[in-house]
């Protein structure tokens, strides 16, 4: 599993070994779960949901903004995948260099309602889609509350 740095209130932290952590993205807290080579297990997702219920005031059983990440050093592969995901209801936030510049990262989002089981199925489907498009990896997801206007 990759080690990511993130910032909360200006303090740089390193993701714990579990791969799950909270971070501030575009002015709102986000919970991150990063996939490893074996994928994210249902048990990890159940623990993630329990942790979010205990540590946030989010309605995790309601609609949330779910972000999904894919990596590949070849941007054109990510462009093709982004087009497909965009045509299938995902909001494409963009493709950017990874922090260490070793690869490219595609970030998409969709407002969805999930349980650990439905999210596990979504992760399985996205991992298969990454393989179908020849993308190096489906790298995990993040979640945050839907921004109220």
MOZI-V916309 format. One record per backbone hydrogen bond with DSSP energy under -1.0 kcal/mol. CO is the residue of the C=O (numbers start at 1). NH is the residue of the N-H. If there is no record, write none. Layout:
BEGIN
co=CO nh=NH
co=CO nh=NH
END
This chain:
BEGIN
co=4 nh=15
co=6 nh=13
co=7 nh=24
co=8 nh=11
co=11 nh=8
co=13 nh=6
co=16 nh=19
co=19 nh=34
co=21 nh=32
co=23 nh=30
co=25 nh=28
co=28 nh=25
co=30 nh=23
co=31 nh=143
co=32 nh=21
co=33 nh=141
co=36 nh=39
co=41 nh=45
co=42 nh=46
co=43 nh=47
co=44 nh=48
co=45 nh=49
co=46 nh=50
co=47 nh=51
co=48 nh=52
co=49 nh=53
co=50 nh=54
co=51 nh=55
co=52 nh=56
co=58 nh=60
co=59 nh=62
co=64 nh=112
co=65 nh=144
co=66 nh=110
co=67 nh=142
co=68 nh=108
co=69 nh=139
co=70 nh=106
co=71 nh=137
co=72 nh=104
co=74 nh=78
co=75 nh=79
co=76 nh=80
co=77 nh=81
co=78 nh=82
co=79 nh=83
co=80 nh=84
co=81 nh=85
co=82 nh=86
co=83 nh=87
co=85 nh=90
co=86 nh=89
co=91 nh=109
co=94 nh=107
co=96 nh=105
co=98 nh=101
co=103 nh=98
co=104 nh=72
co=105 nh=96
co=106 nh=70
co=107 nh=93
co=107 nh=94
co=108 nh=68
co=109 nh=91
co=110 nh=66
co=112 nh=64
co=115 nh=119
co=116 nh=120
co=117 nh=121
co=118 nh=122
co=119 nh=123
co=120 nh=124
co=121 nh=125
co=122 nh=126
co=123 nh=127
co=124 nh=128
co=125 nh=129
co=126 nh=130
co=127 nh=131
co=128 nh=132
co=129 nh=133
co=130 nh=135
co=131 nh=134
co=137 nh=71
co=139 nh=35
co=140 nh=69
co=141 nh=33
co=142 nh=67
co=143 nh=31
co=144 nh=65
END
